[in-house]
Amino acid sequence: MRYCKFSLLFPLLAVLTACSSGPVEINTFCQRDAVGNYLVKWETRPEIKGQVQFFVSDFPDMRREVPAGHSDIQNGVFTYITSDNISRKYFRLVFNGLYSRMVAARSVQMDSIPNFRDLGGYLTTDGESTCWGKIFRSGDISNMGDIDLQRLSKLGIRTIIDLRSVAEADSLPITYPLANIVHIPVDEGMEDLIGQIEAGQMFKGDVSVFMQDAYLRFTGDTLAWAKVLHILTKADSYPVLLTDVEGKDCVGFLSALLLLACRVPEAKVLRDYMDTNNHINIARYRPMAETLDSNAQEALTSAISVNELFLSQAISKIMKDYGGINAYLQKEGKLSGKQERKLRRLLLTPLDNK
């Protein structure tokens, strides 16, 4: 095991509060480098002294917890070196034996599956956290290779919810015998959009209007969301993978609904949504882009990216029409109050303060 100091100027993905002699804020972050090692960082406010212990596991419930070492809390960072290129690692940090925090790399390494991420680790306004390893989101998995097949099986995925259109699912079917594959089509119209861009009929501004309209239509696709929520209220459905072509529009909208239902602040939900721009499968569109003029290339870039405006307008419409996300899910998602509470129990975990 090697330990080294790094700058603490990093994205703070979780803001956790515990009590010892006074309120203590703990900011944690984990990322996996290109070699496969994990960098785990933390920061406490105010600064506290003592020891932090590290435990590592291939499972989010840490049922096979292995001590990985310890360090001074003031060091703020440790590197976990591993040659395991298949299993994803979860970490538990225990500070002075008083409180512990789970952390993992949000982006899950995949070679042939774009935009594969975990919705865990987000703090809610109620002081809970979304569970790690419970709901994943991704782009198209129909062409996954053998290595990614092993990685997916290690995650223990039980249910795959495929939100692609009927045409997309028929042309590139998902074959994965270890999970229940449920196709719930939500037609975002992307095939028509790309075709119009290739034909020179759509410019950047047109694409923005098209996508805003698509997200507003998502809010009315209540039959699809009701089917999804019915699955997500069943404990034996988990872990779940939400997937579409790029994991950005249908999956992005649904992920936002779930995080908001869990009372994750909207600003964090929008940041999670916008992170898709760091994981777009650009290579998929390169041959097409090379045949287009500069205007069409700009339009294509807009089409394959996400824009905060698309999602924020959809959220605003729900808030205006229903008064809140939970009211929307109850009425249009057909969730009873009991089912809504069960959904939150399945997706959330209390902070672990000893």
C-alpha positions as YAML, in Angstrom:
chain: A
units: angstrom
residues:
- id: 1
  name: MET
  ca: [0.00, 0.00, 0.00]
- id: 2
  name: ARG
  ca: [1.33, 3.46, -0.86]
- id: 3
  name: TYR
  ca: [0.19, 6.72, 0.71]
- id: 4
  name: CYS
  ca: [0.88, 10.17, -0.65]
- id: 5
  name: LYS
  ca: [-0.34, 13.75, -0.26]
- id: 6
  name: PHE
  ca: [-2.38, 15.50, -2.91]
- id: 7
  name: SER
  ca: [-4.11, 18.87, -3.17]
- id: 8
  name: LEU
  ca: [-7.56, 18.87, -1.63]
- id: 9
  name: LEU
  ca: [-8.93, 20.97, -4.47]
- id: 10
  name: PHE
  ca: [-11.19, 18.25, -5.81]
- id: 11
  name: PRO
  ca: [-14.94, 17.93, -6.55]
- id: 12
  name: LEU
  ca: [-16.79, 17.33, -3.31]
- id: 13
  name: LEU
  ca: [-19.30, 14.63, -4.09]
- id: 14
  name: ALA
  ca: [-20.67, 14.15, -0.59]
- id: 15
  name: VAL
  ca: [-21.08, 16.60, 2.27]
- id: 16
  name: LEU
  ca: [-21.61, 14.62, 5.42]
- id: 17
  name: THR
  ca: [-22.22, 15.94, 8.94]
- id: 18
  name: ALA
  ca: [-21.56, 14.12, 12.17]
- id: 19
  name: CYS
  ca: [-21.12, 15.07, 15.82]
- id: 20
  name: SER
  ca: [-18.14, 14.49, 18.05]
- id: 21
  name: SER
  ca: [-17.15, 17.45, 20.28]
- id: 22
  name: GLY
  ca: [-19.05, 19.61, 17.77]
- id: 23
  name: PRO
  ca: [-20.38, 19.55, 14.23]
- id: 24
  name: VAL
  ca: [-17.87, 17.99, 11.83]
- id: 25
  name: GLU
  ca: [-18.19, 18.17, 8.08]
- id: 26
  name: ILE
  ca: [-16.57, 15.35, 6.11]
- id: 27
  name: ASN
  ca: [-16.09, 15.71, 2.36]
- id: 28
  name: THR
  ca: [-15.14, 12.52, 0.49]
- id: 29
  name: PHE
  ca: [-14.22, 11.70, -3.08]
- id: 30
  name: CYS
  ca: [-13.03, 8.58, -4.90]
- id: 31
  name: GLN
  ca: [-11.80, 8.10, -8.44]
- id: 32
  name: ARG
  ca: [-10.20, 5.28, -10.39]
- id: 33
  name: ASP
  ca: [-7.17, 6.09, -12.53]
- id: 34
  name: ALA
  ca: [-6.29, 4.71, -15.97]
- id: 35
  name: VAL
  ca: [-4.09, 2.03, -14.43]
- id: 36
  name: GLY
  ca: [-6.91, 0.77, -12.23]
- id: 37
  name: ASN
  ca: [-5.85, 2.13, -8.83]
- id: 38
  name: TYR
  ca: [-8.21, 4.08, -6.58]
- id: 39
  name: LEU
  ca: [-7.56, 7.51, -5.13]
- id: 40
  name: VAL
  ca: [-9.66, 8.21, -2.03]
- id: 41
  name: LYS
  ca: [-9.69, 11.75, -0.60]
- id: 42
  name: TRP
  ca: [-11.35, 13.36, 2.37]
- id: 43
  name: GLU
  ca: [-11.45, 16.68, 4.16]
- id: 44
  name: THR
  ca: [-12.85, 17.55, 7.59]
- id: 45
  name: ARG
  ca: [-14.20, 20.91, 8.68]
- id: 46
  name: PRO
  ca: [-13.07, 21.94, 11.18]
- id: 47
  name: GLU
  ca: [-9.81, 20.02, 10.91]
- id: 48
  name: ILE
  ca: [-9.62, 17.11, 13.31]
- id: 49
  name: LYS
  ca: [-6.63, 15.01, 14.30]
- id: 50
  name: GLY
  ca: [-6.41, 11.27, 14.74]
- id: 51
  name: GLN
  ca: [-6.56, 8.14, 12.63]
- id: 52
  name: VAL
  ca: [-8.72, 7.10, 9.73]
- id: 53
  name: GLN
  ca: [-9.00, 3.37, 9.02]
- id: 54
  name: PHE
  ca: [-9.74, 2.04, 5.54]
- id: 55
  name: PHE
  ca: [-11.74, -1.04, 4.65]
- id: 56
  name: VAL
  ca: [-12.27, -2.33, 1.13]
- id: 57
  name: SER
  ca: [-14.78, -4.72, -0.40]
- id: 58
  name: ASP
  ca: [-16.14, -5.84, -3.77]
- id: 59
  name: PHE
  ca: [-19.64, -5.41, -2.34]
- id: 60
  name: PRO
  ca: [-21.46, -2.23, -1.24]
- id: 61
  name: ASP
  ca: [-22.77, -3.86, 1.93]
- id: 62
  name: MET
  ca: [-19.14, -4.59, 2.87]
- id: 63
  name: ARG
  ca: [-20.02, -8.17, 3.76]
- id: 64
  name: ARG
  ca: [-16.47, -9.22, 2.85]
- id: 65
  name: GLU
  ca: [-14.74, -6.27, 4.42]
- id: 66
  name: VAL
  ca: [-10.94, -6.35, 4.27]
- id: 67
  name: PRO
  ca: [-8.72, -3.92, 6.23]
- id: 68
  name: ALA
  ca: [-6.72, -1.87, 3.74]
- id: 69
  name: GLY
  ca: [-4.69, 0.25, 6.14]
- id: 70
  name: HIS
  ca: [-4.81, 3.48, 8.09]
- id: 71
  name: SER
  ca: [-3.48, 7.00, 7.95]
- id: 72
  name: ASP
  ca: [-3.49, 10.28, 9.82]
- id: 73
  name: ILE
  ca: [-6.74, 12.12, 9.18]
- id: 74
  name: GLN
  ca: [-4.73, 15.22, 8.27]
- id: 75
  name: ASN
  ca: [-3.09, 13.43, 5.33]
- id: 76
  name: GLY
  ca: [-6.39, 13.74, 3.45]
- id: 77
  name: VAL
  ca: [-5.71, 11.04, 0.87]
- id: 78
  name: PHE
  ca: [-4.71, 7.46, 0.25]
- id: 79
  name: THR
  ca: [-4.14, 5.35, -2.84]
- id: 80
  name: TYR
  ca: [-5.43, 1.80, -3.03]
- id: 81
  name: ILE
  ca: [-3.32, -0.18, -5.49]
- id: 82
  name: THR
  ca: [-4.90, -3.23, -7.06]
- id: 83
  name: SER
  ca: [-4.35, -5.50, -10.04]
- id: 84
  name: ASP
  ca: [-8.05, -6.45, -10.09]
- id: 85
  name: ASN
  ca: [-9.45, -5.15, -13.38]
- id: 86
  name: ILE
  ca: [-12.86, -6.80, -13.01]
- id: 87
  name: SER
  ca: [-14.33, -6.15, -9.57]
- id: 88
  name: ARG
  ca: [-15.38, -2.68, -8.52]
- id: 89
  name: LYS
  ca: [-14.16, -1.57, -5.10]
- id: 90
  name: TYR
  ca: [-16.14, 0.08, -2.31]
- id: 91
  name: PHE
  ca: [-14.43, 1.77, 0.64]
- id: 92
  name: ARG
  ca: [-15.43, 2.44, 4.23]
- id: 93
  name: LEU
  ca: [-13.53, 5.16, 6.06]
- id: 94
  name: VAL
  ca: [-13.69, 5.11, 9.86]
- id: 95
  name: PHE
  ca: [-12.61, 8.34, 11.56]
- id: 96
  name: ASN
  ca: [-11.29, 7.98, 15.12]
- id: 97
  name: GLY
  ca: [-13.73, 5.10, 15.60]
- id: 98
  name: LEU
  ca: [-16.54, 7.66, 15.90]
- id: 99
  name: TYR
  ca: [-18.18, 7.69, 12.48]
- id: 100
  name: SER
  ca: [-17.72, 5.97, 9.16]
- id: 101
  name: ARG
  ca: [-18.48, 6.84, 5.55]
- id: 102
  name: MET
  ca: [-18.93, 4.72, 2.45]
- id: 103
  name: VAL
  ca: [-17.40, 5.94, -0.79]
- id: 104
  name: ALA
  ca: [-16.77, 4.55, -4.27]
- id: 105
  name: ALA
  ca: [-15.82, 5.86, -7.69]
- id: 106
  name: ARG
  ca: [-19.03, 7.13, -9.28]
- id: 107
  name: SER
  ca: [-17.90, 6.25, -12.78]
- id: 108
  name: VAL
  ca: [-17.69, 2.48, -13.26]
- id: 109
  name: GLN
  ca: [-14.96, 1.25, -15.60]
- id: 110
  name: MET
  ca: [-16.32, -0.30, -18.77]
- id: 111
  name: ASP
  ca: [-14.56, -0.67, -22.12]
- id: 112
  name: SER
  ca: [-17.55, -1.16, -24.41]
- id: 113
  name: ILE
  ca: [-20.40, 0.45, -22.43]
- id: 114
  name: PRO
  ca: [-20.54, 4.26, -22.40]
- id: 115
  name: ASN
  ca: [-21.51, 6.49, -19.50]
- id: 116
  name: PHE
  ca: [-21.73, 3.77, -16.82]
- id: 117
  name: ARG
  ca: [-22.26, 5.42, -13.43]
- id: 118
  name: ASP
  ca: [-23.59, 4.81, -9.93]
- id: 119
  name: LEU
  ca: [-26.34, 6.96, -8.38]
- id: 120
  name: GLY
  ca: [-25.04, 6.29, -4.87]
- id: 121
  name: GLY
  ca: [-23.40, 8.63, -2.40]
- id: 122
  name: TYR
  ca: [-25.63, 11.71, -2.74]
- id: 123
  name: LEU
  ca: [-26.60, 13.40, 0.51]
- id: 124
  name: THR
  ca: [-30.28, 14.31, 0.90]
- id: 125
  name: THR
  ca: [-31.88, 17.23, 2.69]
- id: 126
  name: ASP
  ca: [-33.00, 14.72, 5.37]
- id: 127
  name: GLY
  ca: [-29.40, 13.83, 6.21]
- id: 128
  name: GLU
  ca: [-29.40, 10.44, 4.50]
- id: 129
  name: SER
  ca: [-27.41, 9.21, 1.52]
- id: 130
  name: THR
  ca: [-28.38, 7.37, -1.65]
- id: 131
  name: CYS
  ca: [-27.12, 3.79, -1.51]
- id: 132
  name: TRP
  ca: [-24.00, 2.79, -3.43]
- id: 133
  name: GLY
  ca: [-24.35, -0.16, -5.79]
- id: 134
  name: LYS
  ca: [-28.16, -0.03, -5.90]
- id: 135
  name: ILE
  ca: [-28.99, 1.84, -9.12]
- id: 136
  name: PHE
  ca: [-26.62, 2.19, -12.05]
- id: 137
  name: ARG
  ca: [-27.12, 4.12, -15.29]
- id: 138
  name: SER
  ca: [-25.49, 3.62, -18.68]
- id: 139
  name: GLY
  ca: [-25.58, 3.93, -22.43]
- id: 140
  name: ASP
  ca: [-26.15, 1.02, -24.81]
- id: 141
  name: ILE
  ca: [-25.00, -2.37, -23.46]
- id: 142
  name: SER
  ca: [-26.03, -4.47, -26.48]
- id: 143
  name: ASN
  ca: [-22.44, -4.69, -27.79]
- id: 144
  name: MET
  ca: [-20.60, -5.31, -24.53]
- id: 145
  name: GLY
  ca: [-17.45, -7.39, -24.74]
- id: 146
  name: ASP
  ca: [-16.43, -10.36, -22.63]
- id: 147
  name: ILE
  ca: [-14.52, -8.29, -20.05]
- id: 148
  name: ASP
  ca: [-17.44, -5.94, -19.52]
- id: 149
  name: LEU
  ca: [-19.72, -8.96, -19.27]
- id: 150
  name: GLN
  ca: [-17.62, -10.13, -16.32]
- id: 151
  name: ARG
  ca: [-17.66, -6.66, -14.77]
- id: 152
  name: LEU
  ca: [-21.42, -6.44, -15.09]
- id: 153
  name: SER
  ca: [-21.87, -9.84, -13.47]
- id: 154
  name: LYS
  ca: [-19.63, -8.77, -10.56]
- id: 155
  name: LEU
  ca: [-21.98, -5.84, -9.91]
- id: 156
  name: GLY
  ca: [-24.75, -8.36, -9.33]
- id: 157
  name: ILE
  ca: [-27.25, -6.60, -11.62]
- id: 158
  name: ARG
  ca: [-30.64, -8.32, -11.28]
- id: 159
  name: THR
  ca: [-32.77, -6.06, -13.44]
- id: 160
  name: ILE
  ca: [-31.98, -4.14, -16.62]
- id: 161
  name: ILE
  ca: [-34.54, -1.49, -17.57]
- id: 162
  name: ASP
  ca: [-34.10, -0.74, -21.27]
- id: 163
  name: LEU
  ca: [-35.61, 2.65, -22.16]
- id: 164
  name: ARG
  ca: [-34.67, 2.61, -25.86]
- id: 165
  name: SER
  ca: [-37.32, 2.95, -28.55]
- id: 166
  name: VAL
  ca: [-38.86, -0.16, -30.08]
- id: 167
  name: ALA
  ca: [-36.79, 0.31, -33.24]
- id: 168
  name: GLU
  ca: [-33.54, 0.71, -31.29]
- id: 169
  name: ALA
  ca: [-34.20, -2.33, -29.10]
- id: 170
  name: ASP
  ca: [-35.18, -4.47, -32.09]
- id: 171
  name: SER
  ca: [-32.08, -3.54, -34.09]
- id: 172
  name: LEU
  ca: [-29.64, -4.06, -31.19]
- id: 173
  name: PRO
  ca: [-31.16, -6.49, -28.67]
- id: 174
  name: ILE
  ca: [-29.63, -6.93, -25.23]
- id: 175
  name: THR
  ca: [-28.45, -10.43, -24.41]
- id: 176
  name: TYR
  ca: [-27.59, -10.92, -20.75]
- id: 177
  name: PRO
  ca: [-28.84, -14.11, -19.07]
- id: 178
  name: LEU
  ca: [-27.96, -13.06, -15.51]
- id: 179
  name: ALA
  ca: [-30.62, -10.34, -15.23]
- id: 180
  name: ASN
  ca: [-34.29, -9.77, -15.94]
- id: 181
  name: ILE
  ca: [-34.39, -7.47, -18.98]
- id: 182
  name: VAL
  ca: [-37.45, -5.24, -19.05]
- id: 183
  name: HIS
  ca: [-38.03, -3.12, -22.16]
- id: 184
  name: ILE
  ca: [-40.01, 0.02, -21.41]
- id: 185
  name: PRO
  ca: [-39.74, 2.16, -24.56]
- id: 186
  name: VAL
  ca: [-39.54, 5.93, -24.27]
- id: 187
  name: ASP
  ca: [-39.12, 7.38, -27.76]
- id: 188
  name: GLU
  ca: [-36.92, 10.46, -27.50]
- id: 189
  name: GLY
  ca: [-36.90, 10.94, -31.30]
- id: 190
  name: MET
  ca: [-33.12, 10.98, -31.54]
- id: 191
  name: GLU
  ca: [-33.05, 8.85, -34.69]
- id: 192
  name: ASP
  ca: [-35.18, 11.41, -36.52]
- id: 193
  name: LEU
  ca: [-33.04, 14.24, -35.13]
- id: 194
  name: ILE
  ca: [-29.75, 12.72, -36.29]
- id: 195
  name: GLY
  ca: [-31.25, 12.04, -39.72]
- id: 196
  name: GLN
  ca: [-32.35, 15.65, -40.07]
- id: 197
  name: ILE
  ca: [-28.89, 16.88, -39.05]
- id: 198
  name: GLU
  ca: [-27.26, 14.66, -41.68]
- id: 199
  name: ALA
  ca: [-29.69, 16.04, -44.28]
- id: 200
  name: GLY
  ca: [-28.76, 19.62, -43.36]
- id: 201
  name: GLN
  ca: [-32.25, 20.36, -42.05]
- id: 202
  name: MET
  ca: [-31.31, 21.05, -38.43]
- id: 203
  name: PHE
  ca: [-28.99, 23.68, -36.99]
- id: 204
  name: LYS
  ca: [-27.70, 24.12, -33.45]
- id: 205
  name: GLY
  ca: [-30.61, 26.32, -32.35]
- id: 206
  name: ASP
  ca: [-33.12, 23.92, -33.87]
- id: 207
  name: VAL
  ca: [-31.56, 21.04, -31.95]
- id: 208
  name: SER
  ca: [-31.89, 22.94, -28.67]
- id: 209
  name: VAL
  ca: [-35.59, 23.56, -29.27]
- id: 210
  name: PHE
  ca: [-36.09, 19.91, -30.31]
- id: 211
  name: MET
  ca: [-34.44, 18.62, -27.14]
- id: 212
  name: GLN
  ca: [-36.33, 20.99, -24.86]
- id: 213
  name: ASP
  ca: [-39.57, 19.73, -26.38]
- id: 214
  name: ALA
  ca: [-38.41, 16.12, -25.97]
- id: 215
  name: TYR
  ca: [-37.82, 16.60, -22.23]
- id: 216
  name: LEU
  ca: [-41.17, 18.29, -21.80]
- id: 217
  name: ARG
  ca: [-42.72, 15.25, -23.52]
- id: 218
  name: PHE
  ca: [-40.90, 13.01, -21.05]
- id: 219
  name: THR
  ca: [-42.95, 14.54, -18.24]
- id: 220
  name: GLY
  ca: [-46.10, 13.29, -20.00]
- id: 221
  name: ASP
  ca: [-44.83, 9.76, -20.65]
- id: 222
  name: THR
  ca: [-46.38, 8.71, -17.37]
- id: 223
  name: LEU
  ca: [-47.22, 5.12, -18.35]
- id: 224
  name: ALA
  ca: [-43.53, 4.35, -18.86]
- id: 225
  name: TRP
  ca: [-42.47, 5.91, -15.56]
- id: 226
  name: ALA
  ca: [-45.27, 4.11, -13.70]
- id: 227
  name: LYS
  ca: [-43.96, 0.80, -15.04]
- id: 228
  name: VAL
  ca: [-40.43, 1.65, -13.98]
- id: 229
  name: LEU
  ca: [-41.50, 2.72, -10.50]
- id: 230
  name: HIS
  ca: [-43.49, -0.48, -10.06]
- id: 231
  name: ILE
  ca: [-40.24, -2.41, -10.62]
- id: 232
  name: LEU
  ca: [-38.23, -0.16, -8.33]
- id: 233
  name: THR
  ca: [-40.59, -0.64, -5.38]
- id: 234
  name: LYS
  ca: [-39.72, -4.37, -5.32]
- id: 235
  name: ALA
  ca: [-36.69, -5.20, -3.19]
- id: 236
  name: ASP
  ca: [-35.77, -8.24, -5.27]
- id: 237
  name: SER
  ca: [-35.30, -6.05, -8.37]
- id: 238
  name: TYR
  ca: [-31.98, -4.65, -7.11]
- id: 239
  name: PRO
  ca: [-29.31, -3.88, -8.15]
- id: 240
  name: VAL
  ca: [-30.88, -2.19, -11.19]
- id: 241
  name: LEU
  ca: [-29.33, -0.84, -14.38]
- id: 242
  name: LEU
  ca: [-31.13, 1.93, -16.28]
- id: 243
  name: THR
  ca: [-30.00, 2.08, -19.90]
- id: 244
  name: ASP
  ca: [-30.69, 3.76, -23.23]
- id: 245
  name: VAL
  ca: [-28.57, 4.56, -26.31]
- id: 246
  name: GLU
  ca: [-26.22, 7.06, -24.65]
- id: 247
  name: GLY
  ca: [-27.50, 7.00, -21.08]
- id: 248
  name: LYS
  ca: [-28.21, 10.70, -21.26]
- id: 249
  name: ASP
  ca: [-31.81, 11.66, -22.09]
- id: 250
  name: CYS
  ca: [-34.39, 9.06, -20.99]
- id: 251
  name: VAL
  ca: [-31.95, 7.72, -18.40]
- id: 252
  name: GLY
  ca: [-30.94, 11.24, -17.39]
- id: 253
  name: PHE
  ca: [-34.54, 12.33, -16.86]
- id: 254
  name: LEU
  ca: [-35.44, 9.17, -14.92]
- id: 255
  name: SER
  ca: [-32.30, 9.39, -12.77]
- id: 256
  name: ALA
  ca: [-33.19, 12.97, -11.91]
- id: 257
  name: LEU
  ca: [-36.72, 11.95, -10.90]
- id: 258
  name: LEU
  ca: [-35.35, 9.29, -8.56]
- id: 259
  name: LEU
  ca: [-32.75, 11.54, -6.97]
- id: 260
  name: LEU
  ca: [-35.29, 14.32, -6.49]
- id: 261
  name: ALA
  ca: [-37.77, 11.83, -5.01]
- id: 262
  name: CYS
  ca: [-35.03, 10.92, -2.51]
- id: 263
  name: ARG
  ca: [-34.75, 14.64, -1.67]
- id: 264
  name: VAL
  ca: [-31.33, 15.18, -3.16]
- id: 265
  name: PRO
  ca: [-30.98, 18.95, -3.75]
- id: 266
  name: GLU
  ca: [-31.74, 20.00, -7.31]
- id: 267
  name: ALA
  ca: [-28.30, 21.57, -7.78]
- id: 268
  name: LYS
  ca: [-26.64, 18.19, -7.14]
- id: 269
  name: VAL
  ca: [-29.13, 16.45, -9.42]
- id: 270
  name: LEU
  ca: [-28.28, 18.84, -12.24]
- id: 271
  name: ARG
  ca: [-24.55, 18.27, -11.69]
- id: 272
  name: ASP
  ca: [-25.07, 14.52, -11.93]
- id: 273
  name: TYR
  ca: [-27.01, 15.04, -15.15]
- id: 274
  name: MET
  ca: [-24.37, 17.32, -16.66]
- id: 275
  name: ASP
  ca: [-21.59, 14.83, -15.84]
- id: 276
  name: THR
  ca: [-22.79, 12.87, -18.88]
- id: 277
  name: ASN
  ca: [-20.85, 15.35, -21.03]
- id: 278
  name: ASN
  ca: [-17.65, 13.85, -19.58]
- id: 279
  name: HIS
  ca: [-18.65, 10.34, -20.70]
- id: 280
  name: ILE
  ca: [-20.20, 10.70, -24.18]
- id: 281
  name: ASN
  ca: [-19.13, 8.07, -26.69]
- id: 282
  name: ILE
  ca: [-17.71, 10.53, -29.23]
- id: 283
  name: ALA
  ca: [-16.14, 7.78, -31.37]
- id: 284
  name: ARG
  ca: [-19.61, 6.51, -32.24]
- id: 285
  name: TYR
  ca: [-20.34, 9.74, -34.14]
- id: 286
  name: ARG
  ca: [-16.90, 10.54, -35.59]
- id: 287
  name: PRO
  ca: [-17.45, 8.91, -39.03]
- id: 288
  name: MET
  ca: [-20.69, 10.86, -39.42]
- id: 289
  name: ALA
  ca: [-19.15, 14.14, -38.24]
- id: 290
  name: GLU
  ca: [-16.38, 13.87, -40.85]
- id: 291
  name: THR
  ca: [-18.99, 14.05, -43.63]
- id: 292
  name: LEU
  ca: [-20.75, 17.16, -42.26]
- id: 293
  name: ASP
  ca: [-20.05, 20.85, -42.70]
- id: 294
  name: SER
  ca: [-19.23, 23.03, -39.70]
- id: 295
  name: ASN
  ca: [-22.86, 24.05, -39.03]
- id: 296
  name: ALA
  ca: [-24.05, 20.45, -39.06]
- id: 297
  name: GLN
  ca: [-21.14, 19.44, -36.81]
- id: 298
  name: GLU
  ca: [-22.21, 22.04, -34.26]
- id: 299
  name: ALA
  ca: [-25.76, 20.71, -34.44]
- id: 300
  name: LEU
  ca: [-24.51, 17.15, -33.95]
- id: 301
  name: THR
  ca: [-22.43, 18.17, -30.94]
- id: 302
  name: SER
  ca: [-25.51, 19.79, -29.40]
- id: 303
  name: ALA
  ca: [-27.59, 16.66, -30.08]
- id: 304
  name: ILE
  ca: [-25.18, 14.22, -28.43]
- id: 305
  name: SER
  ca: [-24.53, 16.45, -25.39]
- id: 306
  name: VAL
  ca: [-26.71, 17.32, -22.43]
- id: 307
  name: ASN
  ca: [-27.73, 20.84, -21.52]
- id: 308
  name: GLU
  ca: [-28.88, 21.88, -18.06]
- id: 309
  name: LEU
  ca: [-31.72, 23.84, -19.68]
- id: 310
  name: PHE
  ca: [-33.33, 20.65, -21.03]
- id: 311
  name: LEU
  ca: [-33.72, 19.05, -17.61]
- id: 312
  name: SER
  ca: [-34.36, 22.20, -15.57]
- id: 313
  name: GLN
  ca: [-37.31, 23.17, -17.79]
- id: 314
  name: ALA
  ca: [-38.82, 19.71, -17.38]
- id: 315
  name: ILE
  ca: [-38.41, 19.91, -13.60]
- id: 316
  name: SER
  ca: [-39.99, 23.38, -13.59]
- id: 317
  name: LYS
  ca: [-42.98, 22.07, -15.53]
- id: 318
  name: ILE
  ca: [-43.50, 19.27, -13.01]
- id: 319
  name: MET
  ca: [-43.21, 21.70, -10.11]
- id: 320
  name: LYS
  ca: [-45.70, 24.07, -11.74]
- id: 321
  name: ASP
  ca: [-48.24, 21.43, -12.77]
- id: 322
  name: TYR
  ca: [-48.04, 19.16, -9.71]
- id: 323
  name: GLY
  ca: [-46.49, 21.23, -6.94]
- id: 324
  name: GLY
  ca: [-43.57, 18.83, -6.42]
- id: 325
  name: ILE
  ca: [-41.77, 15.72, -7.62]
- id: 326
  name: ASN
  ca: [-43.37, 13.46, -5.05]
- id: 327
  name: ALA
  ca: [-46.87, 14.61, -5.97]
- id: 328
  name: TYR
  ca: [-46.02, 13.93, -9.62]
- id: 329
  name: LEU
  ca: [-44.81, 10.41, -8.83]
- id: 330
  name: GLN
  ca: [-47.87, 9.69, -6.71]
- id: 331
  name: LYS
  ca: [-50.35, 10.88, -9.32]
- id: 332
  name: GLU
  ca: [-48.68, 9.95, -12.61]
- id: 333
  name: GLY
  ca: [-46.36, 7.23, -11.35]
- id: 334
  name: LYS
  ca: [-49.27, 5.56, -9.55]
- id: 335
  name: LEU
  ca: [-47.36, 5.40, -6.27]
- id: 336
  name: SER
  ca: [-49.28, 5.26, -3.03]
- id: 337
  name: GLY
  ca: [-47.83, 7.05, -0.04]
- id: 338
  name: LYS
  ca: [-46.75, 3.67, 1.32]
- id: 339
  name: GLN
  ca: [-45.03, 2.72, -1.94]
- id: 340
  name: GLU
  ca: [-43.27, 6.08, -2.10]
- id: 341
  name: ARG
  ca: [-41.88, 5.59, 1.40]
- id: 342
  name: LYS
  ca: [-40.81, 2.06, 0.48]
- id: 343
  name: LEU
  ca: [-38.98, 3.38, -2.59]
- id: 344
  name: ARG
  ca: [-37.03, 5.81, -0.45]
- id: 345
  name: ARG
  ca: [-36.21, 3.07, 2.07]
- id: 346
  name: LEU
  ca: [-34.80, 0.96, -0.77]
- id: 347
  name: LEU
  ca: [-32.70, 3.77, -2.23]
- id: 348
  name: LEU
  ca: [-31.49, 5.52, 0.94]
- id: 349
  name: THR
  ca: [-29.28, 4.73, 3.88]
- id: 350
  name: PRO
  ca: [-28.77, 6.75, 7.10]
- id: 351
  name: LEU
  ca: [-25.37, 8.21, 7.83]
- id: 352
  name: ASP
  ca: [-23.22, 5.83, 9.82]
- id: 353
  name: ASN
  ca: [-22.38, 7.70, 13.02]
- id: 354
  name: LYS
  ca: [-21.16, 5.47, 15.79]
...
